[in-house]
Each structure stands twice: as structure tokens, then as C-alpha cells.
């Protein structure tokens, strides 16, 4: 993820949680353990995102191939 300030990461995670994009599970352990995962609403768009990603890769390759001619 690169360098990110703890404060910035915490703010972004809270925002994603507020928007129901991720969910947080806190485990009562020492040291504390927290897990984040995508919510079902985000999982429902996974297929669309995969298709869009595939299109982007094909488009990028076609542009690169066209420019190298």
C-alpha cells in the first residue's frame, strides 16, 4: 500500500465502514486483533468489476500494440 499515516488510514477505513463498503470485526484478544472484509453489497458487484478490469487490460494491450506498429 505504500506509506500512509496511521491517522489517514484510520479515517479512510472509518469512511469505508460508514458507507457499508467494508465491515470490521474486533476480537477481544491481547494484543487486539481487527479484521476488515468487503460487505455483501460490494461482493454483489464483483463480477462487473472483473469484466471492467478485463476490458481495461485488453484496451491497454490494444493501445500498446497499435503504438508499437
C-alpha positions as CSV (number, residue, x, y, z in Angstrom):
1,X,0.0,0.0,0.0
2,X,2.9,2.3,0.3
3,X,3.5,4.8,3.0
4,X,0.3,6.1,4.7
5,X,-0.1,7.8,8.0
6,X,-1.9,5.8,10.7
7,X,-4.4,8.7,11.1
8,X,-5.1,8.8,7.3
9,X,-5.6,5.0,7.2
10,X,-7.9,5.1,10.2
11,X,-10.0,7.9,8.7
12,X,-10.3,6.1,5.3
13,X,-11.3,2.8,7.0
14,X,-13.9,4.5,9.0
15,X,-15.3,6.2,5.9
16,X,-15.5,2.9,4.1
17,X,-17.2,1.3,7.1
18,X,-19.7,4.2,7.3
19,X,-20.5,3.7,3.6
20,X,-21.1,0.0,4.2
21,X,-18.2,-0.9,1.8
22,X,-16.2,-2.8,4.4
23,X,-17.1,-4.4,7.8
24,X,-14.9,-4.6,10.8
25,X,-14.6,-7.4,13.3
26,X,-12.8,-6.7,16.5
27,X,-11.5,-9.7,18.5
28,X,-11.1,-9.4,22.3
29,X,-7.5,-10.5,22.4
30,X,-4.2,-9.2,23.7
31,X,-2.9,-7.6,21.6
32,X,-6.2,-6.5,20.0
33,X,-6.9,-8.0,16.6
34,X,-9.1,-6.4,13.9
35,X,-10.2,-7.8,10.6
36,X,-11.7,-6.0,7.7
37,X,-13.7,-7.6,4.9
38,X,-15.9,-6.5,2.0
39,X,-19.6,-6.3,2.6
40,X,-22.1,-8.4,0.7
41,X,-23.2,-5.3,-1.3
42,X,-19.7,-4.9,-2.6
43,X,-19.4,-8.6,-3.3
44,X,-22.5,-8.3,-5.5
45,X,-20.6,-6.1,-7.9
46,X,-17.5,-8.2,-8.1
47,X,-18.4,-9.8,-11.5
48,X,-19.0,-6.3,-13.0
49,X,-15.6,-5.1,-11.7
50,X,-13.8,-8.2,-13.1
51,X,-15.4,-7.7,-16.5
52,X,-14.4,-4.0,-16.4
53,X,-10.8,-4.9,-15.3
54,X,-10.6,-7.4,-18.2
55,X,-11.8,-4.8,-20.7
56,X,-9.2,-2.3,-19.3
57,X,-6.4,-4.8,-19.8
58,X,-7.5,-5.6,-23.4
59,X,-7.8,-1.9,-24.2
60,X,-4.4,-1.2,-22.8
61,X,-2.8,-4.0,-24.8
62,X,-4.6,-2.9,-28.0
63,X,-3.3,0.7,-27.5
64,X,0.3,-0.6,-26.8
65,X,0.2,-2.9,-29.8
66,X,-1.2,-0.1,-32.0
67,X,1.5,2.4,-30.8
68,X,4.4,-0.1,-31.5
69,X,3.5,-0.5,-35.2
